[in-house]
């Protein structure tokens, strides 16, 4: 599990600086307001371009032919493609 530090981070309620936490999930009590603050990993991110690209590709594969077949020109194109592949 990665090490997480909250050194010089403010309390979530009052903003008072709290001591460093040693790892993810460790709870630190604020000495000023007695609120319990929990250390969390903040450097986790979703690779957005890869995720959006995957969603766009999947949408194109699944919905592309249906959208194309909704027009007369697209339906004729798909019919020619099917006839060409079937022989």
ABEGO torsion letter per residue (X at the ends): XBBBBABGBBBAAAGBBBBBBABBGBBBBBAAAGBBBBBBBAABBBBAAAAAAAAAAAAAAAAAAAAAAABAAAAAAAAAAAAAAAX
